[in-house]
């Protein structure tokens, strides 16, 4: 098998597919698009990007420290080895934090004042994918290297191989204390003074992926009863793809919550930066409802602050923010874009419909761990089921994402213009795709950033309206 992989790597050694440089990260199929030689060049490119950036900003000369973490995918250790070699050859000090979730990598950069970080992961994608998420620390927090924040520059550097040769050699140091520090700090921040986490029964399913790392560490510190599902790290994902946005992957967790009469189910994604919850009845809690819950929590303590959320579902979140005297900030879809918007607006908290949650406290980056702690804090304080806590906050029923395949990209503009004309009497926004709102319902239609798909999301004040409008829009888009 090893010889076969080496042969494939050699076949593709002189070509890097430009499509691996995506809007939010670098990602592709291993070993065809992402392999050890690709990883080495990407490492050289990241080093060059950081050195150039610090020179422009006159911040520092040399001694750049970059944290490096990796997930449990089978290809991650060898990709890590090659990217580490490239960074050290470029004069970078590499801080190896070992096996970690993406939020733990983010935490390491912020907490230990490293200059940047690289996480080797393909998030929730199937086992044959891998990639890199890259962040840079700035005075206000973290910047994710994405479409608007350096990805195009990095792509040009790597494809042209215009790498800086510093003539200096860096070094590798290790930091094995990151996860413990992360849990300790977030427990202090996420549990309000005077409150204690109760003996809550929780079923958790990280899907054999990186979320198991912080779940294990967290529940060592809490009096909760944890029932584990698929905690053994395994990059082949034998239980199911670690993608809680695909609700079919949550069926076993939902059943287990009901069978065990648990208070809560928890499902992180592959690299642990997203999380979905199951209520005590075994129902999936929409991510927007958790955003609304935490928005209320923050605004009770910090009235007048800004709360960010994406364009897909807004009625519940926006309603709760306004009721609690906050300022709503609607953003484009995409974790790097939300982080960017939150920094620009100085928002205290943000939530995305895909289960990403962002905090000013964590440098405007995701922390599923913080969300879990805050939800446990609320359940303990209110001393009632999560479904009853959420019920007064909910303003709409959501459709879930409906996807339409495109034969060609030109169809996007045609479909959007068709709906814009059909619903021109509604309140129109083109912030991200097309959003049109009426008093009792709304929808967002946008092109996928990664696939030839149109994505439709609807919400309405009752099931009848939702069903009617879903049928109406589907007929127009098919």
Helices and strands as residue ranges (DSSP letters): H 2-11, G 18-20, E 26-29, H 36-57, E 65-70, H 76-89, E 93-99, H 102-111, E 116-120, E 129-138, E 141-144, H 151-160, E 171-174, H 178-190, E 201-205, H 211-220, E 225-229, G 247-250, H 251-260, E 264-268, E 275-278, E 284-285, H 287-301, E 306-310, H 315-323, E 327-331, H 335-345, E 349-351, E 357-359, G 360-362, E 365-366, H 368-382, H 386-391, E 397-398, E 402-405, H 410-422, E 427-429, E 434-437, E 441-447, E 453-460, H 463-477
